């Protein structure tokens, strides 16, 4: 079981909500950060599947 992926995902969501709560960026800027982070996770997940790696779903 790979532990790295859930940790990266939790780190991403923590960073997103921290940005949202302190409002250091406008709402559109935070949405763009969110979009880019999800796109990066999706790309990483797809490349893992292509290499035949499975990510455990809990």
Residue pairs with C-beta under 8 A, 6 or more apart in sequence:
1 56
2 53
2 55
2 56
5 45
5 48
5 55
6 58
8 41
9 41
12 37
12 41
15 37
16 30
16 33
16 34
16 37
19 25
19 30
19 33
20 30
25 33
45 55
48 55
